[in-house]
């Protein structure tokens, strides 16, 4: 999509669809009066007849009949002025995208009122427009393509192209493809998106992108004593893979960030077999790994002065005569031993290997993402991820980044007293806790493998996949976390 910035009055903007945002009750602005005068008062009359008030998400579509250079005018409501935030602009951007596609508009312009924060507003609008354009129709017999928006223009009197505005728009354009990659990987059937498939996608990312990719097969995984990954993968025919990607900036890095993503490409529960209904969407259990790959794609394009390394342990969790059994003991490379009481609590077993590897590379911070527990969904629902951390500054920075992106995180406690729940009588720890606080005991398990490194764990079991369409994502994988991680890294 070609993105432009133009200095023009509202009545001079030329496009297939011109979007004009209206805060609730603000119908008498000068630019709206100018529009109305240009169409002989018809716009004001239509506003009156339709009772358009400017409520958030409310729209009014108006055909100019050649009385203006733009073919169609779309008034879109922002809600009350005091409640307008970045997520508002993303939402109305997505709304405008849908209207443009319905009207087969190829050029979309957005009027910017004088005095508005065009940098923040413009980036959020563009993000909403781009994110809402995602479709996954690879397996549809009728996958008719919708009209593509070729040009998006921010236009308004006195509007100028500044370095900061250009950078914010470019950041969006380079980040959204990473979100789409994560969505694609999650939406693929588990028989396609296998550990080998994930590894191959990671290799493709390093083609001319400034990324260095390593893929470890079974022999190297064994040599590295990644016994958690080996144990979980024993039950199925698919071999495990350990994926490592590194972006190194041209100058000395400000920070070294490690991103760890769970890459469980299908989770049957192993011998602790899930009910059939619970397995229907278990292709999503590699969402954390997909987010890491999507983030690395964006980072390679944005080129921050931060070294970023992504780690994705990948396997299936299947039942068979060779599968790991409840009661087995896993001995990890860092000396920790784990009693496996439930083979369906397998994500933490493979993440432990990756966390050990990340710690050995001496990063400044480690952030892991995983669709780890149903308990987190019970606590926070399907739109909010749980944030656990051993470092308050890291927590604050991630919360600030999530507020900028609209991907909601909620800080959760690492209750030290609950460590007793994961003590094992025959090993150091066990892989499940008691009947309550499952998201917390899972995070406490992971904390055992991060040493003293500042670390955050994002339990994305809820927001990684949506059962219904969202304002800027269809049903399916959401790519949750990519934008927040990118924003966090750019803020360093």
N, C-alpha and C positions, 0 to 999 in steps of 0.2 A: 504494500500500500504506500502510495506517495503521500507524504505528510508535508503540508505547506503552512506558512504563517503570512498573513496579509493584513495590511492597514487599509481598511475600507469602512465606509458607512454601511449601515444595515441594509439600506435600499440599493446599494451597488454590488452586493455580493452575488456572484453567479454560481449556481450549483443545481443539481437535480433535487436536493433536499437541504433546506436551511433550517437548522435547529436553533430555537430561541428558548433558553431556560427562564422560568418564571417562578420566583418565590411566592409562597402562598400570600394572597392579598395584595401583591405588588403589580397591579394591572395598569397603573398610570405612568409607568416609566417612559422617559422621552423616546427611547428607541421603539417601544411598542406603539406610541402615538404616531411616530414617523411611518412605521409599517402600515398602520391603519389608514393614514392619510393617502398613502400610495395606492391603496386598493379601494379608495372611495368609501371608507367606513364599514366595509363588509366584514373585515376581521373582527372589529369590536362587536358587531351584531352577532357573529357566529359564537364568539366567546359568551355573550349574554344568553343566547339560545341553548348552548350546550352546558351552561352553568360551570364552565371551567373555572376553577378556583386556584390552581397551582399546587394542589396537594401532591405529595411525593409520588412520582410515577404516573400521575395523571397526564393524559396527552390530548392534543387537539390538532388534527391535520387539516390544512387549508390549501386549496389549489389557487395559485395566483392568476391563472388565465392570462399569462404574458404581461401582467401589469407590473411585474418585477422581474429582474434577471433570473432569479431562482424560480424553478418550476413549482415546488411545493414548500410550504412553511410548516414546521412541526413545533408547536408549543409544548414544552414538557415541564411538568411541575417538579419543584424542588422541595416542597414542604415548607415549614416555617423557617424563616431566615436563621434563627438561632440554632437550629438543629442540623444545618448543612455541614457535612464533613466529607472527607475523601470518598468514603463508601457511597455517599449520595451521588457524587459525580460518576463513579463507576457504574452505578445502577442505571442512571439516566443515559449514560453512554451506551449501555447494553440495550436499553429500550429503543434508543434512536437507531441502533444497528438493525434491530428486528423490523422497525418501520421502514427503514431504507430498503431492506431486502424484499419486503412485501410490495413496495412500490417500484422495485427493480431499479433503484437509483444507483448509479455508478459513482457519482460525486456527492460527498456529504460535507457540508460546511457548518461550523458552529460559531454563533455570534458571541463575542466576548465583550461584556460591558466594560467601559472605562473604569479603572481602579480595582478591578478584580485581580486576585492572585493567579495570573494565567499559568505560571509554572506548575503549581500544585494541581490546579483545576484541569489544565490541558492534559497533563500526564495521566490523571485519573480517568478522564473522559476517553482518551485514546486506549487506555488499558481495558476499560469496559467494552469499547467497540471491538477491539481485537480478541479479547477472551471469549466474548459471546459468539464469535464467528466459528468456533471450533465445532467440527462434526466428526463422528467416527462411523463411516458408512461402508467400510471395506467389505463387509459381508452381506450388504443389502443387495438384492437383485435389482431393485429400482433405486438407484442412488443419484437421481437427478440433481445436478449442481444448481445452487442458488446463485443469483446475480452477485458478482463480487464487487465490493466497494473499491474502486481504483484510486480515488483521491479523497483525502481528509484534510480540510482546511480550517484552521483557527483564524477567525477574521474579526476585526473590530477597529474603530477609529484610533489611530495612534499606536496600533499594535506593532511591535518591532521584534525581530528575531535576535534574541540575546544568546550568549553562550550558555547560560544556565538553563534557559528554556529549551534550547536545542539538545543539551545533554540529558535533560529529564525525559524528553520525547524519545531520544535514542536509547536510553536505558530501558524504557518500556518495550520498544521494538526489538531489542536484543534479549529481553527476559521472557517475553511471551512464547517464543519458540521452545524454550526450555520447559515451560508449563505444558505445552502441547506434546512434547516428547514424553513427559511423565504420564500424561493422560493416555497417550497411545499405548505405552507399555503396560499400563494397568488394564486397559480395555481389551487387549489381545486375549484370546482364549489361552488357558494354561497349557494346552497341548502345543501351542505356538511359542508363547513366551516362557520358555524353559531357561534353566541356568545358562545353557550354551547360547541361547538367543540373546539373553541380557549381556553376556560377555561379548558377543559379536556387535551389539549396538554400542557398547562401550568402546570397542576398537574403532568403529566408524567415527566416533567423536574425536579421535586423535588425528584424523586425516587432515593435515594442514591447519589445525585449530590451535596449535600451541599446547596441546595436552599430551602428556605421556601416560600411556595405558599399559598396565600389566594384567594379564589374566593367568591365574594359577589353576592348573588341572589337578587331578587326584594325586599324582605323585608329589607335586610340590606342596600340596595341602598336607599330605602325610609327613613330608620332610619338615614342614613348619609346625608340626604337632598341633594342628587345628582340630582337636579331637571332638569339639562340639559340632562343628560342621560335618565332620565325618560320621558322627553318630546319628545325626538327624537324617542324613542322606542315605543311610543304609537300607531303608525300606523300599526304595524304588529303583527303577532301571536308569533314571537320569543321573548322570554324574554331577557332583557339585562343582562350582566354580567360585574362586575368590577374585574379585575385581578391584583393582586399585588404579585410580586416575589422579594425576597431579598436574596442577597449573602452577607454574613458577613465573613471577613477574620479571620484567627486564632489569629492574633495579632491586636493591636490597628490600625485602618484604617488611612491611610494617608489623605484620603479625603472621603466625602460622596457624591455620584453622584446619581441623580434621572433621570431616562429615562422614558419619557412619549410617548406612541404611540397610534395614532388614530386607533381604532379597528372597523370601520364601515364595517360590513361584506357584505352588499349590499346597494347601494345608488340609489334608484329610483328618488330621489329628493323630496320625500314626496308629499304633495299637490302642491308644485311648481315643477311639474313633468318634468323630463328630456325628450328630444326627444328619440325615440326608439334607434337610432344609438348610442347615447351617453351612453346608459345603457349596451351596449354589453360587456364592460370590467369593469363594476362597482363592480365586485367581488374584484377588486384590492384596494378598498378604505380602506382596513384594513392593507395595506402594512406597515404603521408606527408601528402598533401593532405587525405585523409579525417580523419586524426588531428588536423590543425590545425583543421578545421571543428568536429570534435567537442569539442576543447579550448575553442574560442571559445564554443561553446554553453554549456559548463559555467561558464566564467569569467563570462559575462554573467549567469548565475543566482547565482553566489557573490559577485560584486562585491568583489573584493579591492582594496586600495589600490595597485594596480600597473597601469600602462598596458600593455596587451598588443595587439600588432598581428600579424595573421596574413597571410601572403603565399602564394598558391597559383598557380604558373604551370601552366596546363593545356592539354594537346594530345593528339593521337594520334601514333603513329609508324608510318606505313604506307609500303609500297613502291608506286611508280608512276613514270610518266615525268617527273613534276615533283618527285620526292623529292630531298632533298639527296644528294650523291654522296660516296663516300670520296675524300678529297683536297681537298674544299672548305675554304675559309677563312671563319671567322666573326669579324667585328670587333665587339667589345662596347663598350658605352657608356663604360666606364671606361678605354678605350684598349687593353685586352688583345686579342690575336688568338689564335685557336685553329684548329689544323688538325684536321679531322675525318677520322680514319682508319677508324673503325668507327661506322657509324650506329646500331648497337645499344648504344652507350655514350652514349645521348641524354639520360638523366636529368640528368647533370651540366651539360649544355648549357643546359637550361631553368632549372635551379636557379641557374646563374650570373647570369642576368638578375634573378631575384628577390633574390639576395644583394646585388647592386649596389643595387637599390632599397631594401632594408632598411638598408644602410649609410648611404645618403643621408638616411634619416629619423633618424639619430643615436640608436640605441638603446644601452642599457647592455650588453645581451648579445643574441646571435643564436643560436638553436637551430634547426637544420634536421633534417628527418626524410625518409628516402627508402628505398624498396626498391631500393637502388642496385647492389649487386654480389652475384653468386653466390659470389664469393670469400669474402665475410663468412660465408656459410652453411657453406662448407667449413671455415672456421676455428672457428666458434662453434655450428654446428648450427641447429636450427629453433626454439629456445626463448630464445635470447640475442641481444640487439642489440649491435653494436659501437659504442663511444663514442670518438670522436676529438675532441680539443679543443686549442686554443692557450692555454688558461687553466686552471691547476690548481685554483683555487677553484671555478670553474664545474664542472669535472669532479667534485670532491668533493661539491658540492651536488647534482648530478644523481644520483650514486651513492647518496647518503643518501636522496634521494627515492625512487629505484627500490627500495631496500631496504624502505622503508615500504610500497610498493604491491605488491611481489612481481613487478614487471616487470623482468626481469633485464637489466642492462647490464654490459658488460665493457670496461674501458679498453684502448684499442688505441694503438699508437705512431704518431706522425707522423714517420716516419724521413726526416730532411732529405736524406740521401744518395740517397734514391729519387727526389728531384726531377729528377735527371738522366734518369730513365726517361720523364718526360713533356715533355722538351724537344723542340722541333720544329726542323728545319733551315730551315724557311721561314716559321714563325710563332713567337709567343712560347712557346706550349705546344701539345701535342696531346692528344686526348681519351682516349687509352689509353696504358698503360705497357708494361712488358715482360711476360714470361710469368708472373711470380710477384708476390705482394703486391698483387693487384688492388684489394682494399678500401682499402689504404693509399694507393696512387697516385690512386685516385678521391677520397679525402679531401684529399690534397695539391692536387689540381686545384681543389677547392672553396675551399681556403684562399687561393688566388690572388685570390679575389673578396670577401674579408671585411675587407680592410685591417687595421687594428690593433684592431678591435672584439673583445672576448672572445666566442668562438664555440665551439659544439659541434655536431658532426655525428653523428647517430644513424643507422647503417645497419641498418634494420629488415627487411631482405630475408627473414630467417628467421621471426621471431615475428609478422609482420603477418598471416600466413595459416597456418592449421593444416589439414593433410590429414586429421586425425582429431580426434574430440571430446576436449576438455580438461575438467578438473574444473568450470570455470565458463565454458566457451564451446563451442558445437557446432563441427563442421567448418565452415571458412570464415574470413571476416575476423574478427580478434580485437579490433580497436580498440586494439592495442598502442600505448602511449605516452600516451594521453589521461590516464590516472590519474597517471602519473609527472609529466607536465608540469603538471597542476593542482596536485599536491602541491608541486612545486618553486616554483611561483608563490605558493602560500599560505604557504610557508616564508620568503619574502623579507621 
